[in-house]
Amino acid sequence: MDYGKPIKDYTIKNGRLINNAPECEMGITKAARMRKQMKRAEKVRMIAEGNELAESNINLFKKL
């Protein structure tokens, strides 16, 4: 009996069927998640820049 092409997203390990398939995600959900990641990355970058400025100010006043 031929069941068609083998499914690559599933494997059998120790007698159990393991689902390796990627999670289904709609386009709008993916776009929203990516937008959220970009906003978070921007916030992290701003905080890092603020920390650098604060540290440079501290070093500047130590020299005086």
LINUR-V793262 format. One record per residue. N is the residue number from 1. RES is the residue in one letter. PSI is psi as a letter, one per 40 degrees, with the letter a starting at -180 (none if undefined). OMEGA is omega in whole degrees, 0 to 359 (* if undefined). Layout:
# LINUR-V793262
((N/RES/PSI/OMEGA) (N/RES/PSI/OMEGA))
This chain:
# LINUR-V793262
((1/M/h/182) (2/D/h/180) (3/Y/e/180) (4/G/a/182) (5/K/i/181) (6/P/i/180) (7/I/h/184) (8/K/e/184) (9/D/e/181) (10/Y/i/175) (11/T/i/177) (12/I/h/181) (13/K/h/181) (14/N/f/178) (15/G/e/180) (16/R/i/178) (17/L/h/182) (18/I/h/180) (19/N/h/178) (20/N/e/184) (21/A/i/176) (22/P/i/180) (23/E/h/178) (24/C/h/181) (25/E/h/180) (26/M/i/182) (27/G/d/182) (28/I/d/178) (29/T/d/179) (30/K/d/179) (31/A/d/179) (32/A/d/179) (33/R/d/179) (34/M/d/178) (35/R/d/179) (36/K/d/178) (37/Q/d/180) (38/M/d/179) (39/K/d/180) (40/R/d/179) (41/A/d/178) (42/E/d/178) (43/K/d/179) (44/V/d/179) (45/R/d/180) (46/M/d/179) (47/I/d/179) (48/A/d/178) (49/E/d/178) (50/G/d/178) (51/N/d/178) (52/E/d/179) (53/L/d/180) (54/A/d/181) (55/E/d/179) (56/S/d/176) (57/N/d/179) (58/I/d/180) (59/N/d/179) (60/L/d/182) (61/F/d/175) (62/K/d/181) (63/K/d/182) (64/L/none/*))
